[in-house]
Amino acid sequence: MNAGTRLLVTAGTLSVCVAGLHVAILFLGGPAYRYFGAGERMARMAERGSIEPTFIAAALILIFAAWAAYAFSGAGLIAPLPRLRLVLLLIGLVYAIRGLFVVPQLSFWLSAGAAGVPFRHVLFSAASLAVGCIYLLGTARAWRILPAANVEPAG
């Protein structure tokens, strides 16, 4: 297994963990929505039994699971998925761009402390940036072995 493949397996595993975290949030309800930064509105809707937070969490679970599948496909663990190179790059960029929030959050945390931004939110952003970098580096290192053509799903 080359370095790119190992990185993509790591990226996929991390996306599975993120999906699992969203499953836990779904079951833990309002306090988990609050803790992980979904906002007071989402937390209150969950506490009132609204279906909207459930649908949003379920959609996120499916997205992160699909992202894991793309990483595992890039690593050769499952069959090649459509537009593998492009999608892996986009996934890495989404994680990394989300992770760039770490810069203003850290600055705000350093100046205002926990009253401004809870340190856990700084860590969540840093983790997202790290996962994005793992996707991008893994994709770059595995580029030559990733299918170049658009692969149509079997069926």
One Martini backbone bead per residue (centre of mass of N, CA, C, O) as a GRO file, in nm:
protein
  155
    1MET     BB    1   0.095   0.039   0.026
    2ASN     BB    2   0.074   0.351  -0.035
    3ALA     BB    3   0.059   0.666   0.086
    4GLY     BB    4  -0.208   0.748  -0.051
    5THR     BB    5  -0.372   0.505   0.041
    6ARG     BB    6  -0.337   0.547   0.345
    7LEU     BB    7  -0.464   0.830   0.351
    8LEU     BB    8  -0.742   0.743   0.237
    9VAL     BB    9  -0.810   0.552   0.464
   10THR     BB   10  -0.798   0.766   0.681
   11ALA     BB   11  -1.009   0.954   0.564
   12GLY     BB   12  -1.243   0.750   0.564
   13THR     BB   13  -1.236   0.693   0.868
   14LEU     BB   14  -1.295   0.986   0.954
   15SER     BB   15  -1.571   1.004   0.811
   16VAL     BB   16  -1.700   0.781   0.974
   17CYS     BB   17  -1.668   0.929   1.244
   18VAL     BB   18  -1.840   1.172   1.167
   19ALA     BB   19  -2.094   1.013   1.114
   20GLY     BB   20  -2.109   0.889   1.400
   21LEU     BB   21  -2.136   1.157   1.548
   22HIS     BB   22  -2.412   1.227   1.414
   23VAL     BB   23  -2.560   0.992   1.536
   24ALA     BB   24  -2.519   1.074   1.829
   25ILE     BB   25  -2.654   1.349   1.811
   26LEU     BB   26  -2.930   1.245   1.731
   27PHE     BB   27  -2.967   1.084   2.013
   28LEU     BB   28  -2.887   1.323   2.224
   29GLY     BB   29  -2.958   1.600   2.117
   30GLY     BB   30  -2.957   1.917   2.224
   31PRO     BB   31  -2.681   1.913   2.377
   32ALA     BB   32  -2.521   1.821   2.122
   33TYR     BB   33  -2.587   2.051   1.937
   34ARG     BB   34  -2.457   2.261   2.116
   35TYR     BB   35  -2.168   2.148   2.157
   36PHE     BB   36  -2.121   2.121   1.823
   37GLY     BB   37  -2.256   2.404   1.693
   38ALA     BB   38  -2.566   2.420   1.578
   39GLY     BB   39  -2.733   2.565   1.784
   40GLU     BB   40  -3.005   2.675   1.952
   41ARG     BB   41  -3.227   2.619   1.749
   42MET     BB   42  -3.166   2.318   1.705
   43ALA     BB   43  -3.184   2.231   1.998
   44ARG     BB   44  -3.480   2.316   2.043
   45MET     BB   45  -3.605   2.146   1.822
   46ALA     BB   46  -3.512   1.876   1.937
   47GLU     BB   47  -3.657   1.913   2.217
   48ARG     BB   48  -3.949   1.939   2.063
   49GLY     BB   49  -3.941   1.712   1.819
   50SER     BB   50  -3.830   1.792   1.565
   51ILE     BB   51  -3.749   1.680   1.235
   52GLU     BB   52  -3.526   1.866   1.117
   53PRO     BB   53  -3.266   1.772   1.268
   54THR     BB   54  -3.287   1.482   1.163
   55PHE     BB   55  -3.259   1.544   0.861
   56ILE     BB   56  -2.989   1.689   0.877
   57ALA     BB   57  -2.827   1.463   1.011
   58ALA     BB   58  -2.887   1.247   0.797
   59ALA     BB   59  -2.757   1.398   0.563
   60LEU     BB   60  -2.473   1.411   0.690
   61ILE     BB   61  -2.430   1.112   0.717
   62LEU     BB   62  -2.446   1.052   0.412
   63ILE     BB   63  -2.217   1.235   0.323
   64PHE     BB   64  -1.987   1.111   0.496
   65ALA     BB   65  -2.022   0.827   0.380
   66ALA     BB   66  -1.961   0.903   0.088
   67TRP     BB   67  -1.679   1.013   0.145
   68ALA     BB   68  -1.568   0.747   0.243
   69ALA     BB   69  -1.616   0.589  -0.016
   70TYR     BB   70  -1.425   0.759  -0.188
   71ALA     BB   71  -1.170   0.699  -0.029
   72PHE     BB   72  -1.188   0.387  -0.059
   73SER     BB   73  -1.180   0.395  -0.365
   74GLY     BB   74  -0.903   0.537  -0.390
   75ALA     BB   75  -0.768   0.287  -0.223
   76GLY     BB   76  -0.914   0.012  -0.344
   77LEU     BB   77  -1.152  -0.118  -0.158
   78ILE     BB   78  -1.336  -0.019  -0.384
   79ALA     BB   79  -1.491   0.062  -0.638
   80PRO     BB   80  -1.500   0.281  -0.871
   81LEU     BB   81  -1.603   0.603  -0.872
   82PRO     BB   82  -1.735   0.868  -0.988
   83ARG     BB   83  -1.521   1.114  -1.028
   84LEU     BB   84  -1.286   1.066  -0.820
   85ARG     BB   85  -1.083   1.293  -0.833
   86LEU     BB   86  -1.273   1.535  -0.809
   87VAL     BB   87  -1.420   1.452  -0.546
   88LEU     BB   88  -1.172   1.437  -0.363
   89LEU     BB   89  -1.096   1.730  -0.395
   90LEU     BB   90  -1.364   1.853  -0.292
   91ILE     BB   91  -1.360   1.727  -0.014
   92GLY     BB   92  -1.094   1.849   0.079
   93LEU     BB   93  -1.188   2.144   0.042
   94VAL     BB   94  -1.425   2.146   0.236
   95TYR     BB   95  -1.272   2.075   0.488
   96ALA     BB   96  -1.055   2.301   0.468
   97ILE     BB   97  -1.240   2.545   0.461
   98ARG     BB   98  -1.374   2.484   0.728
   99GLY     BB   99  -1.093   2.484   0.884
  100LEU     BB  100  -1.021   2.796   0.844
  101PHE     BB  101  -1.179   2.894   1.099
  102VAL     BB  102  -0.940   2.871   1.298
  103VAL     BB  103  -0.819   3.150   1.272
  104PRO     BB  104  -1.044   3.335   1.394
  105GLN     BB  105  -1.100   3.162   1.643
  106LEU     BB  106  -0.820   3.178   1.772
  107SER     BB  107  -0.807   3.481   1.788
  108PHE     BB  108  -1.063   3.513   1.961
  109TRP     BB  109  -0.976   3.329   2.192
  110LEU     BB  110  -0.716   3.487   2.269
  111SER     BB  111  -0.878   3.759   2.332
  112ALA     BB  112  -1.163   3.630   2.484
  113GLY     BB  113  -1.189   3.347   2.513
  114ALA     BB  114  -1.453   3.145   2.605
  115ALA     BB  115  -1.656   3.383   2.561
  116GLY     BB  116  -1.619   3.375   2.250
  117VAL     BB  117  -1.474   3.078   2.202
  118PRO     BB  118  -1.480   2.768   2.220
  119PHE     BB  119  -1.217   2.555   2.208
  120ARG     BB  120  -1.362   2.320   2.063
  121HIS     BB  121  -1.407   2.481   1.797
  122VAL     BB  122  -1.113   2.498   1.726
  123LEU     BB  123  -1.073   2.190   1.712
  124PHE     BB  124  -1.281   2.129   1.492
  125SER     BB  125  -1.139   2.297   1.275
  126ALA     BB  126  -0.865   2.158   1.286
  127ALA     BB  127  -0.974   1.881   1.209
  128SER     BB  128  -1.085   1.962   0.933
  129LEU     BB  129  -0.818   2.053   0.816
  130ALA     BB  130  -0.675   1.781   0.848
  131VAL     BB  131  -0.866   1.612   0.674
  132GLY     BB  132  -0.832   1.776   0.418
  133CYS     BB  133  -0.526   1.723   0.392
  134ILE     BB  134  -0.549   1.418   0.369
  135TYR     BB  135  -0.714   1.411   0.113
  136LEU     BB  136  -0.523   1.581  -0.067
  137LEU     BB  137  -0.264   1.416  -0.026
  138GLY     BB  138  -0.377   1.141  -0.105
  139THR     BB  139  -0.464   1.222  -0.389
  140ALA     BB  140  -0.188   1.314  -0.491
  141ARG     BB  141  -0.035   1.038  -0.429
  142ALA     BB  142  -0.272   0.865  -0.600
  143TRP     BB  143  -0.324   0.980  -0.885
  144ARG     BB  144  -0.192   0.757  -1.081
  145ILE     BB  145  -0.416   0.529  -0.966
  146LEU     BB  146  -0.643   0.690  -1.053
  147PRO     BB  147  -0.905   0.723  -1.229
  148ALA     BB  148  -0.940   0.933  -1.509
  149ALA     BB  149  -1.203   0.843  -1.584
  150ASN     BB  150  -1.526   0.826  -1.614
  151VAL     BB  151  -1.721   0.637  -1.399
  152GLU     BB  152  -1.967   0.416  -1.440
  153PRO     BB  153  -2.211   0.272  -1.304
  154ALA     BB  154  -2.326  -0.018  -1.241
  155GLY     BB  155  -2.639  -0.146  -1.427
   0.00000   0.00000   0.00000
